[in-house]
């Protein structure tokens, strides 16, 4: 089953879930999946809708079925720093405090499995394989956060944009999304707020990469014409 990045889904069952093999429930057997499914409800959000907001009570966990979400923090002066983008199979809501530490908005239409924090925690208590899976996903998020810190450091705009494109390509490949077109459901402003650049700088950099024959700009995405050069910029 193809994983959709851009459209919300119809209501699925766990047996036909497109992301089951790489989502939080991959560590569960059939009986446990059925038990977890009984604790969940499928929810859908329209583009631009807030799934949860920074500093509100963290009452739910979410597993992403379809679509892309942006994660961000609002700075004291009102500016927005995007800290990540969430894809199908990702798990949301793990928090070290009673409140959400960031906000999550739907970039396009999204479909999620929602779990009560209390019932999910009780389910996980005596399942070591499931807890290891949770720790594995949390470890991946930590690595991405560290990579993002490096990305925001002393790199040129061209290196930052190339790193973003290569990283996004690799993340999509992990969930089986490959092809000539690299979809970019997020807008230029989202990319700018993720890379710590202005939207004007991001637009100029995309244009330069196209002029240099590295990418071709398409509606809703790009075509990566020279992956080797993009990877070299990303590794700089």
Steps between C-alpha positions, in 0.01 A plus 500: 500500500641839403554748782339835417674820606255752371149377557294391796375143498176318543459315826740202508521187712828377646507212251514732198707778660768617260746602773466208741838351403698806610269664754490463877292181476764312295622343826161346581348166408152473348323469834686799644427707188131425546520602867680824412250574223221484755672779692527727196277713284565619146497878463546723197611862480464748216803692366625761745313353797679478836519146637638618832648826625811586695448527878159324497445184702651192333198269514552297181755315291470479120620262231502655152317301233506746209613853432772730632506716813727786601635520854593843630566715803394862537775725631427770761503770231239314293736354241455137398775239493404181323679211668392219271258343257307183581433222250279188490617248757635764739379514858400829662437623852778346708572767759717525807251732664121515542486757217586483131837664443421604142204539263399270215305621195377309196687612186240336277214272596619242752365180651613384845445231758439674832561334837417619848828555681377315810365190321801483266740513795314217675511292180877548465592426862555124476605476136881529479514463120252783465696717743818431304319611184394822670860560611623430147265761352593748773868440420439576133334827596801591714736435209286716272503778759879484519527507121271802494726681746793441266290615205426831673871558561767647281384392160420703192142533379580272205641232731199525731245463220693212342521326840126542548421353157733202542374433852139521384572264209657247737211518747246440222706205374482344849122474467510373143435825315740509205473655157628769270300772676582595858173635646528810719159546663639768729532854363809717461418681825493168686839408356636843593376469858658155521838610365520834681493694173268759347246391242675725245830321561337158463333602172826642361685185602248272329536713186882477517492122546275475195722733298801285594325188372468333841119507524198577288221688676158343445151569630487347847858377500829470317687258277849426630707516180849469650477315829879469532550878500211548742649237731841670482344831604310323775818345638698827493 
